[in-house]
Amino acid sequence: MKRRILALGVAFSLVSGAYGENKQEQLQALEKFVRVSKIIQNFYIKEVNMSTIVNKALKGLLPNLDPHSAFLDKKAFKELEIGTNGEFGGLGIVVGMKNGVLTIISPIDDTPAYKAGLKAGDIILKINDKATLDMSLEEAVTLMRGKPGTKITLTIVRKGQKPFTVTITRGLIKIKSVKTKIVKGYPEIGYIRIASFDKNVVKQLGKVLAQYKKEGKKGIVIDLRNNPGGLLRQAVGTLDYFISKGVLVSQRGRIPQENTSYYAHSQGTYKNIPLVVLINGGTASASEIVSGGLQDYHRAVIVGEKSFGKGSVQMVFRLPNGEEAVKLTVAQYYLPSGRSIQAKGITPDIVVHPGVIKESNETEEVIREADLKAHLRATLKELNNENKYKKIDKKKIIDPSKDLQLMTGVNILKGLIIYEKKGLPTPPVKAKKEK
């Protein structure tokens, strides 16, 4: 998120005469605000000073423009700065306003909210005893953050279920953005989990890709499920590892200075290794830029469920007192094809809902005598592999049989690897033209 120093003044507002308003119209609008403020000061049941009136007005104004814009008072601005440092006390969820209600965009891996079973798309109806229907996003975030070890109760509305409560103990939230795991039964396939796009992602990802190249991996699964986004530059850098030329993402707003495009570089590109990207309803913002860009260039097969659909750009304008700020939507992101993510999301190439693969204990086919030895050799190999995995820390292994979306991705990669081994011509990769 960008930051700027913004000096505000009535004189600037009146002199500019911009946006189709003349000086007289601006004066009338300001006069209306001052008159209403005076009525409140003179007749409201309680004494209210002008500073309080202005702050409350701004807090109501910004969210009415769009759900992601907000006025940040001293406390809210401090909370925002704490959140961008990558370590804070809280639940470990990313929330946003969707259809006017407080919605979980994604739980963060290995946090109290993740362990409590909260899911992307869950609606938070109440925080302790406070209803969230008329609450701003910043107020909700402030209430949910707190000292590690303290408890909070959320009332959750989940599709297909009755509302339920869950009590969670706050923890110290530390985000490890890039993790790798061994894909059980598929040693030739690499698995990279990107939990969010913080400042270290491109650097960490570069090391992983170099190691995979050294190991001779034949395909890679990139897991962006429940990735709420992060820094644009890190998303661009991630795309640049896999796309050798062309526009990666564009940013367009009303002000020409906010219009810019980011381009790929041919150096250091892993352009041949097959990719599968996993997404779901918790995949948002920067992670949608990555999955959507790879999809537009036909560089990866996208598997899972439709993503969240957050493609707007917010900037934080610090006010002259240094303690307050305005977070304002200034532009939208556009993928290489020219399509917008905002409120639309990314539709997977192959839609797969979460699930596990059920194993049958019954043999459906009688093994012929000629095939018996081959079958037993395969069984012996499987047992040897099981013993090998027992020696490895379970946290470093991921089992596709317990994750239908991952299994689908692995099978797609397996097919692409076989296709390549047989020397069949690779389908041409063409970028969609930007509109």
C-alpha positions as CSV (number, residue, x, y, z in Angstrom):
1,M,0.0,0.0,0.0
2,K,1.4,3.4,-1.0
3,R,1.7,6.3,1.5
4,R,1.8,10.0,0.9
5,I,1.9,13.2,3.0
6,L,-1.2,15.2,2.2
7,A,-1.7,18.7,3.5
8,L,-5.3,19.7,3.6
9,G,-6.7,23.2,3.7
10,V,-10.0,24.9,2.9
11,A,-8.1,27.4,0.8
12,F,-6.9,24.6,-1.5
13,S,-10.4,23.3,-1.8
14,L,-11.9,26.7,-2.7
15,V,-9.2,27.8,-5.1
16,S,-8.9,24.7,-7.1
17,G,-12.4,24.8,-8.6
18,A,-11.9,21.2,-9.9
19,Y,-14.1,18.3,-10.8
20,G,-16.9,20.4,-12.4
21,E,-17.6,22.6,-9.4
22,N,-17.2,26.3,-9.4
23,K,-16.1,28.4,-6.4
24,Q,-19.7,29.3,-5.5
25,E,-20.9,25.6,-5.4
26,Q,-18.0,24.7,-3.1
27,L,-18.7,27.5,-0.8
28,Q,-22.4,26.5,-0.6
29,A,-21.4,22.9,0.2
30,L,-19.0,24.0,3.0
31,E,-21.6,26.4,4.3
32,K,-24.1,23.6,4.6
33,F,-21.6,21.5,6.6
34,V,-20.8,24.4,8.9
35,R,-24.5,25.2,9.5
36,V,-25.3,21.5,10.4
37,S,-22.3,21.4,12.7
38,K,-23.5,24.5,14.5
39,I,-27.0,23.1,14.9
40,I,-25.4,20.0,16.5
41,Q,-23.2,22.1,18.8
42,N,-26.1,24.3,19.9
43,F,-29.0,21.8,20.3
44,Y,-27.7,18.2,20.6
45,I,-28.6,16.6,23.9
46,K,-24.9,16.3,24.8
47,E,-22.1,18.8,24.3
48,V,-20.1,18.0,21.2
49,N,-17.0,19.9,20.0
50,M,-16.2,20.6,16.4
51,S,-13.3,18.1,16.3
52,T,-15.6,15.3,17.3
53,I,-18.2,16.4,14.7
54,V,-15.6,16.4,11.9
55,N,-14.1,13.1,12.9
56,K,-17.5,11.4,13.0
57,A,-18.4,13.0,9.7
58,L,-15.2,11.7,8.1
59,K,-15.7,8.2,9.5
60,G,-19.2,8.1,7.9
61,L,-18.1,9.7,4.6
62,L,-15.2,7.5,3.6
63,P,-16.9,4.0,3.9
64,N,-19.8,5.4,2.0
65,L,-17.5,6.0,-1.0
66,D,-16.5,2.3,-1.0
67,P,-15.9,-0.4,1.6
68,H,-12.1,-0.1,1.5
69,S,-11.8,3.7,2.0
70,A,-11.6,5.0,5.6
71,F,-10.7,7.8,7.9
72,L,-8.1,6.6,10.3
73,D,-8.0,8.4,13.7
74,K,-5.0,8.2,15.9
75,K,-5.9,4.7,17.3
76,A,-6.9,3.3,13.9
77,F,-3.8,4.6,12.2
78,K,-1.6,3.1,14.8
79,E,-3.4,-0.3,14.3
80,L,-2.7,0.0,10.6
81,E,1.0,0.5,11.2
82,I,1.2,-2.4,13.6
83,G,-0.5,-4.7,11.1
84,T,2.0,-3.8,8.3
85,N,5.0,-4.8,10.5
86,G,4.1,-8.5,10.2
87,E,3.8,-9.2,13.9
88,F,0.8,-8.3,16.2
89,G,-1.5,-9.6,18.8
90,G,-4.8,-10.9,17.4
91,L,-6.8,-13.7,15.8
92,G,-5.0,-14.2,12.5
93,I,-7.8,-13.4,10.0
94,V,-8.1,-10.9,7.2
95,V,-11.5,-9.3,7.1
96,G,-13.3,-7.0,4.7
97,M,-16.7,-5.6,3.9
98,K,-18.5,-7.7,1.3
99,N,-22.1,-6.8,0.4
100,G,-22.0,-4.4,3.4
101,V,-21.3,-7.0,6.0
102,L,-18.1,-7.9,7.9
103,T,-16.7,-11.0,6.1
104,I,-13.6,-13.1,6.6
105,I,-11.5,-12.9,3.5
106,S,-9.1,-15.6,4.8
107,P,-7.7,-17.1,7.9
108,I,-3.9,-16.9,8.1
109,D,-2.0,-20.2,8.3
110,D,-1.2,-21.6,11.8
111,T,-3.0,-18.8,13.7
112,P,-5.7,-19.0,16.4
113,A,-8.4,-18.3,13.9
114,Y,-7.1,-20.9,11.5
115,K,-6.9,-23.5,14.3
116,A,-10.4,-22.6,15.4
117,G,-11.8,-23.6,12.0
118,L,-12.8,-20.1,10.7
119,K,-13.2,-20.1,7.0
120,A,-13.1,-17.7,4.1
121,G,-16.6,-16.3,3.5
122,D,-17.7,-16.6,7.1
123,I,-19.7,-13.5,8.2
124,I,-18.9,-12.1,11.6
125,L,-22.2,-11.0,13.1
126,K,-21.0,-10.1,16.6
127,I,-17.7,-9.4,18.3
128,N,-18.3,-10.3,21.9
129,D,-21.7,-8.6,22.5
130,K,-21.3,-5.9,19.9
131,A,-23.2,-6.3,16.6
132,T,-21.1,-5.5,13.5
133,L,-23.8,-4.5,11.1
134,D,-23.3,-0.8,11.6
135,M,-19.6,-1.1,12.5
136,S,-16.7,0.2,10.3
137,L,-14.0,-2.1,9.2
138,E,-11.4,-0.3,11.3
139,E,-13.6,-0.5,14.4
140,A,-14.0,-4.2,13.9
141,V,-10.2,-4.8,13.4
142,T,-9.5,-2.8,16.6
143,L,-11.9,-4.8,18.6
144,M,-10.5,-8.1,17.4
145,R,-6.8,-7.2,18.0
146,G,-5.6,-7.4,21.6
147,K,-3.0,-8.7,24.0
148,P,-2.0,-12.3,23.3
149,G,-3.6,-14.7,25.8
150,T,-6.9,-12.8,26.1
151,K,-10.1,-14.3,24.8
152,I,-12.7,-13.1,22.3
153,T,-16.1,-14.6,21.3
154,L,-17.3,-14.2,17.7
155,T,-20.8,-15.0,16.4
156,I,-20.4,-16.5,13.0
157,V,-22.9,-16.9,10.1
158,R,-21.8,-19.6,7.6
159,K,-23.6,-20.6,4.5
160,G,-25.8,-23.7,5.1
161,Q,-25.5,-23.6,8.9
162,K,-27.2,-22.0,11.8
163,P,-25.3,-19.1,13.4
164,F,-22.8,-20.3,16.0
165,T,-20.3,-18.8,18.4
166,V,-16.6,-19.5,18.7
167,T,-14.3,-18.4,21.5
168,I,-10.7,-17.8,20.5
169,T,-7.6,-17.0,22.5
170,R,-5.6,-14.2,20.9
171,G,-2.0,-15.0,20.0
172,L,1.1,-13.3,18.7
173,I,0.6,-13.3,14.9
174,K,3.8,-14.0,13.0
175,I,3.4,-14.7,9.3
176,K,5.7,-17.0,7.4
177,S,4.8,-16.2,3.9
178,V,6.7,-18.9,1.8
179,K,6.7,-22.5,2.8
180,T,7.6,-25.7,0.9
181,K,6.5,-29.2,1.5
182,I,7.3,-32.7,0.1
183,V,4.3,-34.0,-1.9
184,K,3.7,-37.5,-0.6
185,G,4.0,-40.0,-3.4
186,Y,5.1,-37.4,-6.0
187,P,8.9,-36.7,-5.6
188,E,9.1,-35.0,-9.0
189,I,6.6,-32.3,-8.0
190,G,7.3,-29.3,-5.9
191,Y,4.8,-27.7,-3.6
192,I,5.1,-24.0,-2.6
193,R,2.7,-22.4,-0.2
194,I,2.5,-18.6,-0.3
195,A,0.4,-17.4,2.6
196,S,0.7,-13.6,1.9
197,F,2.7,-11.3,-0.2
198,D,4.9,-9.6,2.3
199,K,8.3,-7.8,1.6
200,N,10.3,-11.1,1.6
201,V,8.3,-13.2,-0.9
202,V,10.2,-12.6,-4.1
203,K,13.6,-13.3,-2.4
204,Q,12.4,-16.4,-0.6
205,L,10.6,-17.7,-3.8
206,G,13.8,-17.2,-5.8
207,K,15.7,-19.5,-3.4
208,V,13.0,-22.2,-3.6
209,L,12.9,-22.1,-7.4
210,A,16.7,-22.4,-7.6
211,Q,16.6,-25.3,-5.3
212,Y,13.8,-27.0,-7.2
213,K,15.8,-26.6,-10.5
214,K,18.9,-28.1,-8.8
215,E,16.7,-31.1,-7.6
216,G,15.3,-31.5,-11.1
217,K,11.6,-31.0,-10.2
218,K,9.3,-31.6,-13.2
219,G,6.3,-29.5,-12.1
220,I,5.3,-27.1,-9.3
221,V,2.0,-26.5,-7.4
222,I,1.7,-23.0,-6.1
223,D,-0.9,-22.8,-3.3
224,L,-2.5,-19.4,-3.0
225,R,-5.6,-20.5,-1.1
226,N,-6.6,-18.2,1.7
227,N,-3.9,-15.7,0.6
228,P,-5.3,-12.3,1.3
229,G,-2.8,-10.4,-0.8
230,G,-0.1,-7.9,0.2
231,L,2.4,-5.9,-1.6
232,L,1.9,-5.2,-5.3
233,R,5.7,-5.3,-6.1
234,Q,5.9,-8.8,-4.6
235,A,3.1,-10.0,-6.7
236,V,4.7,-8.5,-9.8
237,G,8.1,-10.1,-8.9
238,T,6.4,-13.5,-8.5
239,L,4.8,-13.3,-11.9
240,D,8.1,-12.2,-13.4
241,Y,9.7,-15.5,-12.4
242,F,7.3,-17.3,-14.8
243,I,6.5,-14.9,-17.6
244,S,9.3,-13.6,-19.9
245,K,7.7,-10.7,-21.6
246,G,4.6,-8.5,-21.7
247,V,2.4,-6.6,-19.3
248,L,2.0,-8.3,-15.9
249,V,-0.6,-6.0,-14.4
250,S,-1.9,-2.5,-14.9
251,Q,-3.1,0.1,-12.5
252,R,-5.7,2.7,-13.6
253,G,-7.4,5.5,-11.8
254,R,-9.0,8.8,-12.4
255,I,-5.8,10.7,-11.8
256,P,-3.3,10.1,-14.6
257,Q,-0.4,9.9,-12.2
258,E,-1.9,6.7,-10.8
259,N,-1.9,5.0,-14.2
260,T,1.0,2.6,-14.6
261,S,1.8,-0.8,-16.1
262,Y,4.3,-3.4,-14.8
263,Y,6.3,-5.5,-17.3
264,A,8.0,-8.8,-17.3
265,H,11.8,-9.3,-17.8
266,S,13.3,-12.3,-19.7
267,Q,16.2,-12.7,-17.3
268,G,15.8,-15.4,-14.7
269,T,12.5,-16.7,-16.0
270,Y,11.4,-20.3,-15.3
271,K,9.3,-20.4,-18.5
272,N,9.1,-24.1,-19.2
273,I,8.3,-25.9,-15.9
274,P,4.6,-26.8,-15.7
275,L,2.6,-25.0,-13.1
276,V,-0.7,-25.5,-11.2
277,V,-2.1,-22.7,-9.0
278,L,-4.6,-23.5,-6.3
279,I,-7.1,-20.7,-5.4
280,N,-10.3,-20.4,-3.3
281,G,-12.7,-17.7,-1.9
282,G,-9.9,-16.5,0.4
283,T,-7.6,-15.7,-2.5
284,A,-7.6,-12.0,-2.8
285,S,-5.9,-8.9,-4.1
286,A,-2.2,-9.5,-4.9
287,S,-2.8,-13.3,-5.0
288,E,-5.5,-12.7,-7.6
289,I,-3.0,-10.6,-9.6
290,V,-0.6,-13.6,-9.7
291,S,-3.2,-16.3,-10.4
292,G,-5.0,-14.1,-13.0
293,G,-1.8,-13.1,-14.8
294,L,-0.6,-16.7,-15.0
295,Q,-4.1,-17.6,-16.4
296,D,-4.1,-14.8,-19.0
297,Y,-0.7,-16.0,-20.4
298,H,-1.8,-19.6,-20.3
299,R,1.2,-20.2,-18.1
300,A,-0.5,-22.2,-15.4
301,V,-3.6,-24.2,-14.9
302,I,-5.8,-22.6,-12.2
303,V,-7.6,-25.1,-9.9
304,G,-10.0,-24.7,-7.0
305,E,-12.8,-22.2,-6.4
306,K,-13.6,-18.7,-7.5
307,S,-11.4,-16.1,-5.8
308,F,-12.6,-13.1,-3.6
309,G,-12.6,-10.3,-6.1
310,K,-10.6,-7.4,-4.5
311,G,-8.8,-5.5,-7.3
312,S,-8.9,-1.9,-6.0
313,V,-5.8,0.1,-5.0
314,Q,-5.8,2.0,-1.7
315,M,-3.3,4.8,-0.7
316,V,-2.8,6.1,2.8
317,F,-2.5,9.9,3.0
318,R,-1.0,10.9,6.3
319,L,-2.5,14.1,7.6
320,P,-0.3,17.1,8.8
321,N,-0.6,16.2,12.5
322,G,1.2,12.9,11.7
323,E,-1.2,10.9,13.8
324,E,-4.2,10.5,11.5
325,A,-4.7,9.5,7.9
326,V,-7.1,8.9,5.1
327,K,-7.1,5.5,3.4
328,L,-8.6,6.1,-0.1
329,T,-9.3,4.0,-3.1
330,V,-7.4,5.6,-6.0
331,A,-7.3,3.0,-8.8
332,Q,-8.1,-0.5,-9.9
333,Y,-5.9,-3.3,-11.0
334,Y,-6.3,-4.8,-14.5
335,L,-4.8,-8.1,-15.6
336,P,-2.8,-8.6,-18.9
337,S,-6.0,-9.3,-20.9
338,G,-7.5,-6.0,-19.6
339,R,-10.0,-7.6,-17.3
340,S,-10.7,-6.3,-13.8
341,I,-10.6,-8.4,-10.7
342,Q,-12.8,-6.0,-8.6
343,A,-16.0,-7.7,-7.5
344,K,-15.5,-10.4,-10.1
345,G,-12.6,-12.5,-8.9
346,I,-10.7,-15.2,-10.8
347,T,-12.7,-18.2,-12.1
348,P,-10.5,-21.4,-12.1
349,D,-9.8,-23.3,-15.3
350,I,-10.9,-26.4,-13.4
351,V,-13.4,-25.9,-10.5
352,V,-12.8,-28.3,-7.6
353,H,-14.5,-28.0,-4.2
354,P,-12.6,-29.0,-1.1
355,G,-12.8,-32.6,-0.1
356,V,-10.8,-35.7,0.7
357,I,-10.4,-38.8,-1.4
358,K,-12.1,-41.9,0.0
359,E,-10.2,-45.1,-0.1
360,S,-11.9,-48.4,-0.6
361,N,-10.7,-51.5,1.2
362,E,-12.2,-53.8,-1.3
363,T,-10.4,-55.0,-4.4
364,E,-12.6,-54.2,-7.3
365,E,-10.7,-56.2,-9.9
366,V,-9.2,-59.7,-9.5
367,I,-5.5,-59.5,-10.2
368,R,-4.4,-61.9,-12.9
369,E,-1.5,-64.2,-12.2
370,A,0.6,-62.5,-14.9
371,D,0.1,-59.1,-13.2
372,L,0.5,-60.4,-9.6
373,K,4.3,-59.8,-9.4
374,A,4.1,-56.4,-10.9
375,H,1.3,-55.5,-8.4
376,L,3.4,-56.8,-5.5
377,R,6.4,-54.9,-6.6
378,A,4.4,-51.7,-6.7
379,T,3.0,-52.5,-3.2
380,L,6.6,-53.1,-1.9
381,K,7.7,-49.8,-3.4
382,E,4.8,-48.1,-1.7
383,L,5.7,-49.6,1.6
384,N,9.3,-48.5,1.2
385,N,8.1,-45.0,0.5
386,E,5.9,-45.1,3.6
387,N,8.9,-46.0,5.7
388,K,10.9,-43.2,4.1
389,Y,8.2,-40.6,4.9
390,K,8.0,-41.8,8.5
391,K,11.6,-40.5,9.0
392,I,10.6,-37.0,7.9
393,D,8.8,-34.4,10.1
394,K,5.1,-34.6,9.4
395,K,4.9,-30.8,9.1
396,K,7.2,-31.0,6.0
397,I,4.9,-33.4,4.1
398,I,1.6,-32.8,2.4
399,D,-0.6,-35.7,1.4
400,P,-2.7,-35.1,-1.8
401,S,-5.1,-37.9,-0.8
402,K,-6.4,-35.7,2.0
403,D,-6.9,-32.7,-0.2
404,L,-9.0,-33.1,-3.4
405,Q,-7.9,-29.7,-4.9
406,L,-4.3,-30.6,-4.4
407,M,-4.7,-34.1,-5.8
408,T,-6.4,-32.6,-8.9
409,G,-3.5,-30.2,-9.4
410,V,-0.9,-33.0,-8.9
411,N,-2.7,-35.2,-11.4
412,I,-2.8,-32.4,-14.0
413,L,1.0,-31.9,-13.5
414,K,1.5,-35.6,-13.8
415,G,-0.3,-35.6,-17.2
416,L,1.7,-32.6,-18.4
417,I,5.0,-34.3,-17.4
418,I,4.0,-37.5,-19.3
419,Y,3.0,-35.3,-22.3
420,E,6.5,-33.7,-22.2
421,K,8.3,-37.0,-21.8
422,K,6.7,-38.4,-24.9
423,G,8.1,-35.5,-26.8
424,L,4.8,-34.2,-27.9
425,P,4.8,-30.5,-29.1
426,T,4.0,-28.1,-26.3
427,P,0.9,-26.0,-27.0
428,P,1.7,-22.4,-27.9
429,V,1.5,-19.9,-25.1
430,K,0.0,-16.6,-26.2
431,A,-0.8,-13.6,-24.0
432,K,-4.2,-12.1,-24.3
433,K,-3.9,-8.5,-25.6
434,E,-4.6,-5.8,-23.2
435,K,-7.7,-3.8,-24.0
